[in-house]
Amino acid sequence: QVQLVESGGGLVQPGGSLRLSCASSGSIFSIYTMGWYRQAPGKKRELVAFITTGGNTNYAASVKGRFTISRDNTKNTVYLQMNSLKPEDTAVYYCNQEHSGAGNYWGQGTQVTVSS
């Protein structure tokens, strides 16, 4: 059974940084594309960033240059380094694990609040 556990969320002031982690278990982590999504109150869930099995990355325009996604296949973990945080980054952040033949899985989410 695939399980994704996010951590690292919290309250941070504008301009601050946070690092989210997502630990995966129950699957062959290295074959999956890993992504981070977020959902703010009253809004649809949106893609923040993803990283492929080969390490290629893609970012939403709103976070490009501020956020960095990375993965460590030896630890079955994906990270999201978030710098220069803005109040509009406030949301629940979800980890996603996707493979066309092996399934699509979600974590439970971690709250990020950017406020002074």
Secondary structure, DSSP 4 states (H G I P E B T S, - for coil): --EEEEE--EEE-TT--EEEEEEEESS-GGGSEEEEEEE-TTS--EEEEEE-TT--EEE-TTTTTTEEEEEETTTTEEEEEE-S--GGG-EEEEEEEEETTTEEEE---EEEEE--
